[in-house]
């Protein structure tokens, strides 16, 4: 039987995979009505993902990486700007 932590982890993994799928489908969609429907579905899954992420964080099921330093952030911004 699954424990709470495993169920949360499994559901989060599924939501993250669906968000990746939506991004691909939205970018490939030529039909504006279909595109809007996919965007709405993606937005709903993003909301679910954020809620579940907050729950996992609160329960201690997830430990985020340490925040990047200001120097690392500036370096990344600089590299991204050069690539444009």
C-alpha positions as CSV (number, residue, x, y, z in Angstrom):
1,X,0.0,0.0,0.0
2,X,1.2,3.5,-0.9
3,X,2.1,5.9,1.9
4,X,1.2,9.6,1.7
5,X,4.7,10.6,0.7
6,X,4.8,8.1,-2.2
7,X,1.3,9.2,-3.4
8,X,2.3,12.9,-3.3
9,X,5.6,12.1,-5.1
10,X,3.9,10.1,-7.8
11,X,1.1,12.6,-8.4
12,X,3.7,15.5,-8.6
13,X,5.7,13.5,-11.1
14,X,2.6,12.9,-13.2
15,X,1.7,16.6,-13.1
16,X,5.2,17.7,-14.1
17,X,5.1,15.3,-17.0
18,X,1.7,16.6,-18.1
19,X,3.0,20.2,-17.9
20,X,5.8,19.3,-20.3
21,X,3.4,17.6,-22.6
22,X,1.1,20.7,-22.6
23,X,4.0,23.0,-23.5
24,X,4.8,20.8,-26.5
25,X,1.1,20.5,-27.6
26,X,0.5,24.3,-27.2
27,X,3.5,25.2,-29.3
28,X,2.4,22.8,-32.0
29,X,-1.3,23.7,-32.1
30,X,-2.5,25.6,-35.1
31,X,-6.2,25.7,-34.0
32,X,-6.8,28.7,-31.7
33,X,-9.7,27.1,-29.9
34,X,-7.7,23.9,-29.2
35,X,-4.7,26.1,-28.1
36,X,-6.9,28.0,-25.6
37,X,-8.3,24.8,-24.2
38,X,-4.8,23.3,-23.8
39,X,-3.6,26.5,-22.1
40,X,-6.6,26.3,-19.6
41,X,-5.8,22.7,-18.9
42,X,-2.1,23.5,-18.4
43,X,-3.0,26.4,-16.0
44,X,-5.2,24.1,-14.0
45,X,-2.4,21.5,-13.7
46,X,0.0,24.3,-12.8
47,X,-2.3,25.3,-10.0
48,X,-2.6,21.7,-8.8
49,X,1.2,21.3,-9.0
50,X,1.8,24.4,-6.9
51,X,-0.8,23.2,-4.3
52,X,0.7,19.8,-4.1
53,X,4.2,21.2,-4.0
54,X,3.3,23.4,-1.0
55,X,1.8,20.4,0.7
56,X,4.9,18.3,0.1
57,X,7.1,21.1,1.4
58,X,5.0,21.6,4.5
59,X,5.1,17.9,5.3
60,X,8.9,17.7,4.7
61,X,8.5,15.4,1.7
62,X,10.4,17.8,-0.5
63,X,13.6,19.8,0.2
64,X,14.2,22.5,-2.4
65,X,17.8,23.2,-3.5
66,X,19.6,26.1,-1.8
67,X,18.8,29.5,-3.4
68,X,21.3,30.7,-5.9
69,X,23.6,33.5,-4.9
70,X,23.1,37.0,-6.4
71,X,26.4,36.5,-8.3
72,X,25.2,33.3,-9.9
73,X,21.9,34.9,-10.8
74,X,23.7,37.9,-12.4
75,X,26.1,35.6,-14.3
76,X,23.2,33.5,-15.7
77,X,21.3,36.6,-16.7
78,X,24.4,37.9,-18.5
79,X,24.8,34.6,-20.3
80,X,21.2,34.5,-21.4
81,X,21.3,38.1,-22.6
82,X,24.4,37.3,-24.7
83,X,22.6,34.3,-26.3
84,X,19.7,36.5,-27.6
